[in-house]
Amino acid sequence: MAVTGDDVAQDAPEVACLMEDLRRKCGLKPDDLLGRKIAGVLRQHPAGKRRAWADDLVARPPDDPAWLAFVETVTVHETYFFRDPAQLAVLSDRFLPALLESRAAAGKRFLRLWSAGCASGEEAYSAAILVLDAIAARGENARDWSITVLGSDISRTILARAWEGIYGGPGLNAFRRLPDRHARHFTPCMGERAGLRRISDELAGLAAFCQHNLMDAQPPGTGFDIALCRNVFIYFDEAAQQRAVGALHRGLVDGGLLLLGVTDRLPPGSGFVREPCGTAVIYRRGALP
């Protein structure tokens, strides 16, 4: 049943309370769509118990399973392989070859990437494919390199799908922008899961996933050469964006790259400098002012 503006108005105090809690704990920007989603969750509880349920949820910490389950129901996890191919082409054709050449020349054959807000993992696996291609283009074997691609998201439920590495099925196709040449990285499933595809063992060996809230002061790791945080900032208010930028800056090495979504921009003083590469939104980590 669709949730209307009248439904939101009926539970306006509870909706406002939970919307503020989402803004405070995970940076979600208040808007009408979020209000309708919250109202829809509230309607699953008896009218006389909604306020008590909302108050209990607000009192829980950001890592509480019940609160995270609530976040799961009101956030968007739509993604797919090779989203924004123009940006990924710049990464593949320009930045990855230069980075690999620099590391090889220094005798440091390692690379660390972070996909922040990775949802079900398609972005992290896409990045891993590009790294494998870049190493192969050098005539080298990926086994001679130490490669880590870490995907993080606030939702443990969606991360379970990333760990599983099985995609396809009804709804929007996760493979709708996957170049044909990369199909070799996926194997058709059999039996009850016929019609789905599983990532290759090689990709599974490169990627790892962890629960992380971009509102946390610290990133899930440090020393990353490249961070992808695409189509995440559009859901954040300005204060939340500042906090997320801080975590990304701390996670990257000096000179590390930050890839954002096409509508994302960083404010002055963020510690990042925009790279001149056309419409691709890529920043390089510099010093904080």
N, C-alpha and C positions, 0 to 999 in steps of 0.2 A: 504494500500500500504506500502510495506516495505521501511524503510529509509536506504539508503546506505551511504557508506563513501563519495561518491560524493556529496550527499545532505548535509552532515555535512560540507564539504569543501566549498560549495557554500555560506553558512551562517556562516563561521568560526568565524568572529569577534563577532557576536551576540551569537553564541554558547559558545564561551570562556567567554564572559561577564556574561552570565546567569549561567554558570558552576561555575565561581568564586563567584557569588552571593549566590548560593546554598551552597558552601563550607563555606562562611563567616557566613551566617545566620542560617544554620542548620547542618553544619558539614559534608555534603555529600562529599565523596571522588571522585575526578574527574576520570573518566575512559571512555573507548570507548562506552560502553553501555549507560551510562548517556548522552554522547554527542549525540548519535543517538536519544534518547528519546527527548532531548531538540530540536534537529533539526526537529523532527516530530511535535512538538508543534508549532514551528516557521512556518512550512509549511502551517499551518491553517490560516495564515495571508498573505495578498498580499505582494509580494516581496519588493515593495517600502515602506512598512509601518513596516517591521519587526524590523528595528533598533529603531524606535521611540517606538514601543511596548516593546521591551526589555529594553530600557532606562527607560520607565515609571515603569516597573515592579521592576527594580533594586532600584528605588527611594522609593519604598513602604517599610514600616516597616515589620518585620517578622510576625506580627499578623494581617496584612492586608488580608481581604478575597480574593482579587484577587491573592496575592502572595501565600497564602495557597492553593488556587485552582490549581495554577501552580505546587506546590510541590506535590499535590495529583496525578497529571498526570505522574510524572517522578519517583515516589518512588514505592517500592514493599511492598505489604501488605499480602503476602501469609503466612498463618499460619493455624494451626489446633489444635484440642484438644489433650492434652497429648503428645505434641511434646517432643522428647528426654525423653522417658519413663524411661531409666536407671537413669538419674539424678533425676527425680521426685520420683522414688522409694527410692533413698537415702534420699530425703527430707521427704518422708512419713514414712519410716521405722526407721530412725535414729533421724533426727533433730526435726521434729514436736512433736513426743512423749516426747522428753526431754524438749522441750520448754514449752509444756502444763503442764508437771509435775512440772516444776520450778514455773510457774505462779500460778498454783493451790496451791502449798505449801505456796506461799507467799500471798495467798488470793487475787491475782490480775488476775481475769479471763477475760483477754482481749488479743487480738492479732491483729496486723496491718501488712498488706502486701501491697507491691507496685509492680505492673507490668508495667515497663517503656517500652515505645514503644510497647504497647499492641495490636496495629492494631484493628481488629474487635472484640477483647475481649476473644478469645478462651483461651489464656494463663491465663488471670485473672480468668475466670470461672473454669479452670482446677485446679488452686491453691485453689480456694474456695472449690471445691469438696474434695481435699485432707485434708483440715482443718476439714470439716464435718466428714470425715471418721476417722480422728485421734481422734476427740472428742467422736464419737460413740464407738471407740475401748476402750475408758476409761469407757464405760458404762454411759456416761453423755449425757445431752441434749444440743444441740447447743444454745438453747434459754437462757441457763444459762451463756453464754459467750457473751462478746462484741467483735464482729469480723468485721473488715473492710478490704476489698480488693479493693484497688484503682488502676484502670487502667488509664494510661496516654498515649497520642500520640499527635504528631504535627498536625494530620489531623482531623478536626472536622467532615468531611464527613464519615470517617471510624469509628469514635467514635459513630456516630448516629446508626450504625449497631450494635455496642457493647451494647448500651443502649437498643436497640430493643430486642436483645437476640434471634434472629431467624436465623437458620443456615441450610445449605444443598443446594440443587439445582444443576445446571450444573457446570461443571468444577471440580477441585480437591475437593475431599470430606473432609469436615471439621471433619468428624467423623471417618476417616480411621484408626486412632490409638486409638479410644476410647474403653477402656475395657468394656466388656459386663456388668460387675457388676455396671457400672456407667450409664447405659442407663436409669435408673429410674429417673435421674435428667432432662430428656427431654421428652416433650409431643408432639406427632404428631400434626401438624397443619391441619386444615380442610378447606373446601371450596376452594377459589382461591389459597391458599397457601398449598394445599395438597402436600405431599412429603417433606415438610420442617419440622423442629423440633424447638420447643420453649423451652428455659430454664425454670426450675421450679421456682415457686414463692420463694422458700427457697433460691435458688442461687441468684435470682434477689434482694433479700433483703440484701445480703451480699456485693454485688459489686456496686461500683460507678465509674464513668469515668469523666476525665477532659482533656482539651486541655493543653499540656505542651511541650515545646521545651527543649530537653536535653542540649541545648547550653545556657539556662538560668542559671544564677549563683545560683539561689535557686531552690530546689525541690518543687513539688506541695504540700508537707507536710513534717512533721518530725515525729520522734518517730516510724518509721517502724521497725518491727522485721526482716522482710525478704523482699528483693527486687529481682525481676526477670528482667533481661535486656538481653534477649537471642536473638542471631542472629540480633543484632542491630549494634554492633561495627564494623562488617565487612563492613558496608557502610560508616564508619567515617574515616577521616584522623587522623593522630597522635594527632594533636592539639585538634581536636574535641573529641577524646577519653579521653584526659586529662580533658577537661571541663565536659564531662558526668560523669567521675569517681568522680569528685569533687561534683557534684550534688547528686550522689548516696551516697557518704560518708556522706554528710550533712543530707540526708534524713533518714539514718539508725541510730538506737541506738547503743551504744557501744556494741560490740560483735554480732551485727546483721549480718545476712547472705546475701550474694550477689550471685545469680545464673546467670552465663553467658552461652553463647552458646559454643558448643564443640570446635570451632576454636578461641575463645576469650581468651586473656591473658592480665593480668594487668602488667604494668611496675613497677619496684622497686620504692618505695617512694609513692605509691598510697594510703597507709593507710589501705591496705587489706592484709590478710595473707591467702594463699591457704590452704584449709582443705584437709587432707589426706583421700580421699574417692574414690580412683580408677580413672576412666576416667571422673567421674562427675566433672564439673567445678564449684566448690563452694568455695567462699572466705568468710572470717570473718572480720568484721570491727574492725580495731585496731586504734591506735593513729597515727596521721600524724607525720612524722619525723621532 
